Structure formats: C-alpha cells, structure tokens
Amino acid sequence: MVKSVGPAGLERIELKRLTERVGRLFSVLQEAAEAQMPGIAGAWAPPVDVYETASAICLRIELPGVSASQIKIGLNSNKLRIHGEKKKRNPRLRIVSHLCSERSYGHFNRIVPLRWTISVKDATAELANGLLLINLPKIKDRRGSEVKVPIIDTESK
C-alpha cells in the first residue's frame, strides 16, 4: 500500500535533504582542518568557505596581500591543495616598533578533501581583492542510470 505525502511531509523531506547537505559540507571543512600538514614551521592556514551549486563545488579562500604568483593550487580527484607564501612588506623607516601585529605571514597551506565527482580539467581559479575563488564543475553521477549498448548483428552479413 502506497502512503500519500501531504505538503507538510514534503517540507520535512526537503528539510531533511538540506540538513544532510549542510552536514556533508561541514564534515568536509572539518576533515580539511584535520588534514592540514603540520610539517612547515610557521605555516598558517587561510580561512576557506566551501559551497555547492547545482553544477559545481565552489571555494572561497581569503588571501589578502597575496598575489597570484605567490599561490599554487594542486588538484586531483579526491583533494584540493592551496599553498604558497605571503611575504612581509618592507618596513617603513618611520616605524620604530609594532605595538600589535595580528596578520599572518610566511608559508600557508590548506587541503580540502573532495567527496564529489568533479571535472579536474575544467576547474578554474580567480583572485580578486584578496579573495581566491575556485570553481570545480561537477560531473553528473551516472551510477544507477541505464546506458544503452548498441548491438552489432554479425550474422546478417
């Protein structure tokens, strides 16, 4: 017997799906924080936002004061690595000493595990106003879908 679902039931189903998606994104960020490489002394990790659209996985990485030539991005099917170095500015002669310095300098490294099927060759990155935007287009998951296989008739020749 099939039970019909009313409007309230559909809202609960959509809310459950949304909760699961937010949970997946949160777990990716949590894994990324745990996967950081502690090997480089003085390294810092830039803050990252990961979000999903219908067609892509997008990342926003805060890198103020860093030029594109100082950033390297490595990407494979299961992780994205952003690393480089933010150099200190040359000190001005008028500054006697710093009273407070909270900005990070030196080597930086961030690894984000990827749980989605993405098109590595179509990935793009853009740096504007200290914000690195990385777009990773998703590949349609074909698991479970039916694919037609053509049949060649060799007996009719």
Secondary structure, 3 states (H helix, E strand, C coil): CCCCCCHHHHHHHHHHHHHHHHHHHHHHHHHHHHCCCCCCCCCECCCEEEEECCCEEEEEEECCCCCHHHEEEEECCCEEEEEEEECCCCCCCCCCCCCCCCCCCEEEEEEEECCCCECHHHCEEEEECCEEEEEEEECCCCCCCCCCCCCCCCCCC
